Amino acid sequence: MRSDHIRPDRRTLLKVALGLGTATTLHLIAADPASTPTRPARAAGTPPAAAAGPPAGLPARPPAYRLQPMTAGSPPRFRPARPPVRTRPFEELPDLGHSMVLSFDDGPDARYTPDILATLRKHQVRVMFFVCGEMADAHPDLLREMADDGHVVGNHSWSHPLIPGLSRAAIRDELGRTSDVVERVLGTAPLWYRAPYGAWNRNSFEIGADLGMEPMAWTVDTLDWTTPGTGTIVRRVMDGAAPGVVVLSHDAGGNRSQSVAALRRYLPRLLDEGYRITVPQRV
């Protein structure tokens, strides 16, 4: 999403969300088996353990490591069966154990996405990036970097419109063009999508399913787009941390320097508290 997009009144969006009701739980997924294992929690005041490394005598991992994409080893163009038409987006993933999902919307952005990717790479975790088609089309190199690092690339529409105000043809154009860009660059279309502003309707659920995607919302909204301060973003993530939650942040759409700085602070804290940062894998 470009920075000149105007966000609609949040009270209007709340009415849309209430009309959808409480989100359902997704049972057709599993945690990505290659996601970062949890770090054992340590008591307050205990000095952190030395960084883990390979046993003596074994070659170390190359510094510029890449996690293998989840499609590694799968037949070319493999896609799960077309999902059913949902009536609510999924907000949490309780079947993943003591795990959390981090997600970033609106990118990729050349100013902020590279720093977010570097932090994720440092801690060897995978997240979900819900990309806008116009941004992905402008930055295919960053889209490839996301996939090369094993992150899940989802569909966040082409231009970040308010979906309920669009015709069916316009919704299909917004979602379809974005899926086309992702497939052209990465070789496979996205399996997940997120409605801009969290504003869904029946048409978007039907068209998303027709394009082979499941709808993903969130549990914890950092509201980082309001630039509330790095410390406030960190506090919101840590206060909302719990098994199965999906955290919403942004890597584009405005000045996201606070989001970048906050990730550097809360990600190691989540890992130290024993959370496994994972991504969903459709089965």
C-alpha positions in Angstrom: 0.0 0.0 0.0 1.4 3.4 -0.9 1.6 6.0 1.8 -1.0 8.3 0.1 -3.9 5.8 0.7 -6.4 7.1 3.2 -7.7 4.7 5.9 -11.5 4.7 6.3 -13.1 5.6 9.7 -12.3 2.8 12.1 -15.9 2.8 13.5 -17.2 1.9 10.1 -14.8 -1.0 9.9 -15.8 -2.1 13.4 -19.4 -2.4 12.2 -18.2 -4.5 9.3 -16.3 -6.8 11.7 -19.2 -7.1 14.1 -21.4 -8.1 11.2 -19.0 -11.0 10.5 -19.2 -12.3 14.0 -16.4 -14.1 15.9 -13.8 -15.7 13.7 -13.6 -19.4 13.4 -10.6 -21.6 14.1 -8.7 -23.3 11.3 -8.1 -27.0 11.6 -6.8 -27.8 8.2 -3.3 -26.5 8.9 -0.1 -27.5 10.6 2.8 -25.6 11.9 5.6 -25.3 9.4 8.0 -28.1 10.5 11.1 -26.0 9.5 10.1 -23.0 11.8 12.4 -21.9 14.6 12.3 -24.2 17.6 11.5 -22.5 20.9 14.2 -21.2 23.2 13.8 -22.4 26.8 12.4 -19.7 29.0 14.8 -18.3 31.6 14.1 -16.9 34.9 14.3 -13.2 35.5 17.9 -12.1 36.3 19.5 -15.1 34.7 22.1 -14.2 32.2 21.3 -15.3 28.7 23.0 -18.5 27.5 25.7 -18.3 24.9 24.5 -18.4 21.3 24.0 -21.9 20.0 26.4 -23.1 17.3 27.4 -26.2 15.6 29.4 -28.8 17.5 33.1 -28.5 17.3 34.6 -30.0 14.2 31.4 -29.6 12.1 31.1 -26.9 9.4 29.1 -23.9 10.4 26.1 -22.8 8.5 27.0 -20.2 5.9 26.3 -16.7 7.2 23.9 -15.9 4.3 21.6 -18.8 5.1 18.2 -19.3 3.5 15.4 -21.3 4.9 13.9 -23.6 2.3 10.5 -22.5 1.0 7.7 -24.7 2.2 7.1 -25.9 -1.3 10.5 -27.5 -1.4 10.2 -31.1 -2.5 6.7 -30.7 -3.7 5.7 -31.4 -7.3 5.8 -28.3 -9.6 2.7 -26.2 -9.3 1.4 -28.2 -6.4 -1.6 -26.5 -4.7 -3.9 -27.8 -2.0 -7.5 -28.4 -3.0 -9.6 -25.4 -3.4 -10.8 -24.3 0.1 -14.5 -24.0 1.0 -16.2 -20.6 0.9 -15.8 -19.2 4.5 -18.1 -16.8 6.2 -15.5 -15.5 8.6 -11.7 -15.0 8.4 -9.4 -16.9 10.7 -8.1 -14.8 13.6 -6.1 -17.4 15.6 -4.4 -20.7 15.1 -4.7 -22.6 18.5 -3.7 -25.9 17.0 -0.1 -24.8 16.7 0.9 -25.4 20.3 3.0 -22.8 22.1 3.5 -20.9 18.9 2.7 -17.5 17.5 2.4 -16.1 14.0 3.8 -12.7 13.0 2.4 -11.0 10.0 3.2 -7.8 8.0 0.9 -6.0 5.6 1.1 -3.6 2.7 4.6 -4.2 1.4 7.1 -4.8 0.1 8.7 -1.4 0.6 12.3 -0.8 -0.2 12.7 1.4 2.8 11.5 -0.9 5.5 11.1 -4.5 4.3 14.8 -5.2 4.0 15.4 -4.3 7.6 12.5 -6.5 8.7 13.8 -9.4 6.6 17.3 -8.9 8.1 15.9 -9.1 11.7 13.9 -12.2 10.9 16.9 -13.8 9.3 19.1 -13.0 12.3 16.7 -15.0 14.5 15.9 -17.6 11.9 12.1 -17.2 12.0 9.4 -17.3 9.3 6.5 -14.9 9.1 3.6 -14.1 6.8 3.8 -11.1 4.4 0.5 -10.0 3.0 1.6 -8.0 -0.1 -0.2 -5.4 -2.2 0.0 -6.2 -5.8 1.2 -2.7 -6.9 4.0 -2.9 -4.3 5.0 -6.5 -5.3 5.0 -5.5 -8.9 7.4 -2.6 -8.2 9.7 -4.7 -6.0 9.9 -8.2 -7.3 13.4 -8.6 -5.8 12.0 -8.2 -2.3 9.2 -10.6 -3.1 11.8 -13.2 -4.1 13.8 -12.5 -0.9 10.7 -13.2 1.2 10.2 -16.6 -0.6 13.9 -17.5 -0.5 13.8 -17.0 3.3 10.8 -19.3 3.6 8.2 -16.7 4.5 4.6 -17.1 3.5 3.6 -14.6 0.9 -0.1 -13.7 1.0 -2.5 -11.6 -1.0 -3.5 -8.2 0.4 -5.3 -6.9 -2.8 -3.7 -4.7 -5.5 -4.3 -1.2 -4.3 -5.6 -1.6 -0.7 -9.2 -0.5 -1.3 -12.2 -0.9 1.0 -13.5 -4.3 -0.4 -17.2 -4.0 0.6 -17.5 -0.9 -1.6 -16.4 -2.7 -4.7 -18.3 -4.7 -7.3 -17.6 -8.4 -7.7 -15.6 -7.7 -10.9 -13.5 -5.1 -9.1 -12.8 -7.5 -6.2 -11.7 -10.2 -8.6 -9.4 -7.7 -10.3 -7.9 -6.6 -7.0 -7.2 -10.2 -5.8 -6.6 -11.8 -9.2 -4.0 -9.3 -10.4 -2.1 -9.6 -7.1 -2.1 -13.4 -7.3 -0.9 -13.2 -10.9 2.1 -11.0 -9.9 3.0 -13.3 -7.0 2.7 -16.4 -9.3 4.7 -14.8 -12.0 7.6 -13.8 -9.7 7.6 -16.8 -7.4 6.2 -19.6 -9.6 3.3 -20.3 -7.3 0.2 -18.2 -6.4 -0.6 -17.3 -2.8 -2.7 -19.6 -0.6 -3.7 -16.9 1.9 -5.3 -13.5 1.6 -6.2 -10.7 4.0 -8.8 -8.0 3.3 -7.5 -4.4 3.6 -8.7 -2.8 6.8 -10.0 -6.2 7.9 -13.2 -5.4 5.9 -14.6 -8.6 4.4 -17.8 -9.4 2.6 -19.5 -12.5 1.0 -18.1 -11.6 -2.4 -14.5 -11.5 -1.2 -14.9 -14.8 0.6 -16.3 -16.4 -2.6 -13.7 -14.9 -4.9 -10.8 -15.6 -2.5 -11.9 -19.3 -2.4 -12.2 -19.5 -6.1 -8.6 -18.3 -6.4 -7.5 -21.0 -4.0 -7.0 -18.8 -0.9 -8.0 -19.0 2.7 -8.9 -15.7 4.6 -6.5 -14.8 7.4 -7.2 -11.9 9.9 -5.4 -11.4 13.2 -5.7 -11.6 16.9 -3.3 -8.8 18.1 -3.3 -5.5 16.3 -0.2 -3.4 17.0 -1.8 -0.3 15.5 1.7 0.5 14.3 0.3 2.5 11.4 -0.6 5.2 13.9 3.1 5.5 14.8 2.3 5.3 18.5 6.0 4.9 19.5 8.3 1.9 19.4 7.8 1.1 23.1 4.0 1.1 22.7 4.2 -1.4 19.8 6.5 -3.6 21.8 4.1 -3.5 24.8 1.1 -4.4 22.6 2.8 -7.4 21.2 4.0 -8.6 24.6 0.7 -8.0 26.3 -1.1 -9.9 23.6 1.3 -12.8 23.4 -0.3 -16.2 23.8 -0.3 -19.5 22.0 -2.0 -19.4 18.7 -2.3 -15.6 18.3 -1.6 -13.8 15.0 0.1 -10.5 15.3 -0.6 -7.7 12.7 2.1 -5.2 11.9 3.1 -3.3 8.7 6.2 -3.0 6.5 4.8 -0.3 4.2 2.0 2.3 3.8 3.8 5.1 5.6 6.8 5.6 8.0 7.4 2.2 9.4 10.7 2.9 11.2 8.9 2.3 14.6 7.7 -1.1 13.3 11.2 -2.0 12.3 12.7 -1.0 15.7 9.9 -2.7 17.6 10.5 -6.0 15.9 14.1 -5.9 16.9 13.0 -5.6 20.5 10.0 -7.9 20.9 11.1 -10.8 18.7 14.0 -11.9 20.9 11.8 -11.4 24.0 9.1 -13.7 22.5 11.7 -16.4 21.8 13.2 -16.0 25.3 9.8 -16.6 26.8 9.5 -19.9 24.9 7.3 -19.0 22.0 7.9 -20.7 18.7 7.4 -18.2 15.8 5.9 -20.2 13.0 3.7 -20.0 9.9 0.7 -22.0 9.0 1.0 -24.7 6.4 -2.1 -25.9 4.6 -2.5 -29.6 4.3 
